[in-house]
Amino acid sequence: MSNITFNSFSQPLLLDQMIKHHFHENNFPPPNLLCEISRDSPLLRQPIDAKPIHISDFWLDRQRNVNIGREAFKYYDHQSFASKKKLDFNLSDGIATFDPRPLDEGLTNILSYILKITQPNTSLKQAVSNADFVCFRGTLTDLALTPYSKNDTGFKFVILKFHGVFFIMQLDTDAILEERAKGSTRLKRLTYWGQKFETFIFAAKGEIPDTKSPVSTWIETLGCFSMTLSPRTLERPLNVFYVAEVDGLDKSTGKYIEAKTTTKVDFTKPYAAKKSLRWWIQSYFAGIDKIILGTRSYNGIVKKLEWIKLRDIQHKYRLHWDPNVCMQSVYRILESVRNFYDRNVENGEMLVIERKPNSKSIHSSKVSAKKYPVLSSEFCKLFDRGQANPQSFNQGESWRPKKEKL
């Protein structure tokens, strides 16, 4: 995917004054207000460069061990579907045997990947491509969606700085916990349908799609990326090292493919703009330029496949959302974190940031570095080795899941 310069805002602005106003430096904000993100702010319409750079591929086996390469990746074969005149994918087949992985792995898999690829005597900064922040794609997606958030569950992250790198781990918001406690049968079914859809369209190399075996998410395929967010101003750029789950690969090109299922979309409805924005952001961060969409009935029967290009999504909804605003949102929140942390967070502390549902305000609080196991002891020990000032004050044990039937 080529580099993208988002938007062009040519009206001259007093940038320093605008930043101070936007982040309340002159307005006596509440003590725990980190920043506010409004899509109407001229600051968020300043042009910014953002380009995802693919670093490598890896996959996790059933024991959640890291394996470098594409051995477990699955492929979409255009030719096999070109000859099919009629589709009839029942996404509910096998739902009783669904075998999902746990949801609470923290940063374990990113840390394991970094440990796997790090050569002896390599500094942490070198190991993460000179990044300022390390996180999952989902974190960046949440930050990017903030200016357009509505009827959502908000977000909550704990952040720890270790040898000059900020590690961001997701925490459950009250709204997420409440939603999970309700245990909506429909929501669980929709989750399964997305996984089942992939078994119909993707297959291991040299094989045909396996739609009969129980659907399991324990084996996971991922890509690692870096991105530099660089406002076209005098502000310093910001580098992020992140990992994204990969649905599958295009057999003919080897490129990543994002797979989605949905009922027939009414493009005139507000929900379509919201859904399309999330699709666009998720795909863009993974360097994906087209999505394969399975149109299904309310009961989960897919009758049609179609391809949607990211540039077409962006053009169709250009009056509803602006990618530049989204990327500026990521930059502004992370830059606020960097500035606040370096000035206010002491050794032995971590920062928690939270946005409540339907809010554009991000608040912060400080907690003990021992409250959340952000980094494993193995990870800390490796990068503390040879350091004049070891920072292994947060040595949570590396998480390993126990196999459970859910």
ABEGO torsion letter per residue (X at the ends): XBBBBBEBBABBBBAAAAAAAAAGAAAGBBAABABBBBAABAAAABBBBBBBBBABBBBBBAAGBBBBEAAABBBBBAAAAAABABBBBBAABGAAABBBBBABAEAAAAAAAAAAABBBGBBAAAAAGGBABBBBAAAAAAAAAAAABBGBAEBBBBBBBBGGBBBBBBBBBAAAAAAAAAGBAAAAAAAAAAAAAAAAABBBBGBBBBAABBBBAABBBBBBBBBBBBBBBABBBBBBBBBBBBABBBAAAGBBBBBBBBBBBBAABAAAAAAAAAAAAAAAAAGBABBBBBBBBAAGBBABBBBBBAAAAAAAAAAABBAAAAAAAAAAAAAAAAAAAAAABBBGBBBBBBBBBGBABBBBBBBBAAABBABBAAAAAAAABGBABBABABBBBBBBBBBBBX
